[in-house]
Amino acid sequence: MEDGYYHKVKNVIILSTDCFSEVDCKKLVKAISTLGVVRTVNKHSKKNKTFRIRISRKSMPLLIDLIKPHMHFCFYYKLGKYQ
């Protein structure tokens, strides 16, 4: 649960998938989309060719309903205003 954060300005969750290949990120995005969560793969660093997955603002309530029951309370801060 450690590799991600809530972006306060954009009101989205970013999954820090920097060590994943673009192909792996796209596979993960495909799996996440089957749950109805809107997401995108964004290039994080052109130099290192790293990618991160961004969960859209409108999918936040759905995502929280899906993952919060499985989270330890000490990580709720990663949910931002949705905690």
Backbone bond lengths (Angstrom), bond angles and torsions (degrees), N, CA, C in turn:
res aa  C-N    CA-C-N  psi(-1)  N-CA   C-N-CA  omega(-1)  CA-C   N-CA-C  phi
1 M - - - 1.449 - - 1.514 111.20 -
2 E 1.282 117.53 -5.52 1.442 120.51 -173.25 1.512 114.41 -75.07
3 D 1.296 119.60 -28.16 1.461 121.73 -170.91 1.523 113.12 -91.02
4 G 1.300 114.91 73.97 1.448 121.63 176.92 1.514 109.53 175.55
5 Y 1.339 114.92 166.56 1.457 118.35 -179.56 1.522 110.69 -159.20
6 Y 1.322 114.36 163.33 1.458 122.30 176.04 1.519 107.68 -92.77
7 H 1.319 117.45 124.77 1.470 122.67 178.64 1.524 107.00 -91.69
8 K 1.326 116.13 106.24 1.470 121.97 -174.18 1.523 113.40 -61.21
9 V 1.304 117.59 -40.60 1.462 120.98 -176.35 1.528 111.59 -70.35
10 K 1.329 116.18 -45.50 1.466 120.75 -177.43 1.524 113.30 -88.31
11 N 1.348 116.77 -11.01 1.458 121.95 178.59 1.532 111.88 58.99
12 V 1.331 115.76 46.32 1.464 122.27 179.51 1.534 108.99 -135.51
13 I 1.312 115.80 165.68 1.462 120.66 171.97 1.517 107.89 -105.10
14 I 1.328 114.94 134.33 1.453 122.09 177.80 1.522 107.88 -109.96
15 L 1.311 116.86 126.01 1.463 121.64 173.78 1.522 107.24 -94.75
16 S 1.310 116.73 120.02 1.463 121.97 -176.62 1.529 110.14 -82.01
17 T 1.302 114.30 85.04 1.468 121.53 -177.42 1.530 110.29 -101.39
18 D 1.329 116.45 36.44 1.462 122.39 -175.45 1.531 112.94 -57.06
19 C 1.311 118.42 -33.28 1.469 121.73 -177.76 1.528 112.60 -84.23
20 F 1.325 117.51 -4.30 1.454 121.19 179.51 1.525 109.09 -88.41
21 S 1.303 116.20 149.31 1.468 119.64 173.92 1.533 108.81 -74.79
22 E 1.317 116.09 165.56 1.465 119.79 177.29 1.520 110.14 -61.10
23 V 1.316 116.99 -39.58 1.475 121.57 179.06 1.525 110.14 -61.92
24 D 1.346 117.21 -44.20 1.464 120.55 179.20 1.522 111.51 -65.28
25 C 1.321 117.15 -39.23 1.471 120.63 177.41 1.524 110.44 -61.89
26 K 1.322 116.45 -42.11 1.469 119.95 179.60 1.527 111.42 -66.52
27 K 1.331 117.93 -34.90 1.472 120.80 175.48 1.520 110.37 -65.52
28 L 1.328 116.47 -43.05 1.460 120.61 178.75 1.526 110.92 -64.37
29 V 1.316 116.96 -41.48 1.465 122.06 177.93 1.530 110.15 -61.56
30 K 1.315 116.90 -40.35 1.468 120.82 179.06 1.528 110.17 -63.25
31 A 1.326 116.69 -41.91 1.466 120.45 178.53 1.528 111.17 -65.66
32 I 1.329 116.72 -42.38 1.468 120.90 179.43 1.526 110.69 -63.73
33 S 1.329 116.38 -37.66 1.471 119.46 -177.31 1.527 112.07 -66.86
34 T 1.327 118.26 -24.42 1.472 119.90 177.60 1.526 111.02 -65.90
35 L 1.329 117.01 -18.29 1.463 121.52 177.43 1.519 112.16 -88.05
36 G 1.338 116.50 -3.95 1.459 121.11 179.64 1.515 113.66 91.34
37 V 1.321 117.58 8.33 1.453 122.01 -178.61 1.534 109.06 -87.85
38 V 1.340 116.06 127.81 1.461 121.43 178.86 1.527 107.69 -83.89
39 R 1.327 117.16 131.36 1.443 122.37 -173.84 1.521 110.34 -153.11
40 T 1.324 116.43 162.65 1.457 121.57 176.43 1.526 108.75 -139.23
41 V 1.332 115.82 156.65 1.456 121.55 171.76 1.522 105.93 -102.13
42 N 1.332 116.17 124.12 1.459 121.09 -179.63 1.519 109.48 -116.11
43 K 1.324 115.96 138.47 1.457 119.73 174.86 1.520 107.24 -73.02
44 H 1.330 115.59 123.44 1.465 120.64 -176.92 1.523 111.13 -90.18
45 S 1.311 117.26 -39.78 1.457 120.94 -178.02 1.521 109.53 -141.59
46 K 1.305 116.43 118.42 1.465 120.22 178.56 1.520 110.63 -67.59
47 K 1.319 116.51 -37.06 1.461 121.30 -178.10 1.531 111.64 -63.68
48 N 1.328 116.20 -47.48 1.466 120.88 -177.37 1.520 113.42 -95.07
49 K 1.326 116.29 -2.73 1.468 122.05 -178.14 1.529 111.68 52.06
50 T 1.328 115.66 52.97 1.460 120.86 178.07 1.521 109.85 -105.44
51 F 1.326 115.34 155.10 1.460 121.67 -175.16 1.517 110.56 -131.31
52 R 1.317 115.14 149.72 1.466 121.53 174.94 1.517 108.63 -132.21
53 I 1.325 115.01 152.13 1.460 121.40 179.76 1.522 108.28 -103.35
54 R 1.316 115.36 129.98 1.468 121.42 179.92 1.513 108.98 -111.69
55 I 1.332 115.54 127.96 1.468 121.73 176.68 1.521 107.43 -93.09
56 S 1.324 116.73 125.41 1.468 120.65 -174.38 1.526 112.36 -66.61
57 R 1.302 114.05 154.58 1.462 122.58 -179.97 1.529 111.56 -56.55
58 K 1.331 115.97 -42.42 1.475 117.91 -176.33 1.528 112.67 -71.30
59 S 1.327 118.20 -16.98 1.464 121.08 178.40 1.527 113.27 -93.33
60 M 1.312 117.05 -3.78 1.464 120.29 -176.06 1.535 113.54 -57.08
61 P 1.326 119.85 -48.84 1.467 118.26 -179.84 1.535 112.89 -59.04
62 L 1.321 117.13 -40.52 1.467 120.83 178.33 1.524 110.65 -64.81
63 L 1.318 116.69 -46.03 1.456 120.62 179.48 1.525 111.09 -59.50
64 I 1.310 116.65 -44.16 1.466 121.28 -179.45 1.524 110.14 -62.02
65 D 1.327 117.30 -43.90 1.471 120.66 177.67 1.522 111.31 -60.06
66 L 1.327 116.93 -34.50 1.462 121.13 -178.65 1.526 113.15 -76.57
67 I 1.319 117.94 -40.10 1.461 119.02 -171.41 1.531 116.00 -101.90
68 K 1.320 117.72 -26.14 1.468 119.26 -174.42 1.530 113.63 -58.18
69 P 1.331 119.66 -39.20 1.472 118.91 179.05 1.536 113.10 -62.54
70 H 1.308 117.28 -16.72 1.466 121.31 -177.24 1.524 113.00 -104.92
71 M 1.336 116.32 2.35 1.464 121.36 -177.60 1.521 111.14 -97.82
72 H 1.313 115.68 146.36 1.453 120.94 169.83 1.530 106.92 -75.44
73 F 1.317 117.15 141.19 1.469 121.11 -174.49 1.529 113.25 -58.02
74 C 1.317 117.46 -26.35 1.472 118.66 -177.84 1.529 112.31 -69.04
75 F 1.342 117.66 -11.68 1.463 121.28 178.08 1.529 112.80 -100.59
76 Y 1.314 118.81 3.16 1.456 121.14 -177.97 1.534 112.54 -60.29
77 Y 1.307 117.53 -27.15 1.466 120.28 179.29 1.518 111.78 -59.28
78 K 1.336 117.36 -23.02 1.462 121.56 179.72 1.533 111.44 -72.20
79 L 1.328 116.77 -9.64 1.449 121.78 -180.00 1.527 112.36 -92.58
80 G 1.321 116.67 -1.96 1.453 121.22 178.41 1.507 112.11 61.10
81 K 1.317 115.69 -134.33 1.474 120.12 -176.76 1.525 112.20 -70.67
82 Y 1.322 118.19 -8.49 1.468 121.77 -178.25 1.516 112.66 -88.35
83 Q 1.328 118.04 -0.14 1.452 120.41 -178.20 1.493 111.22 -67.91
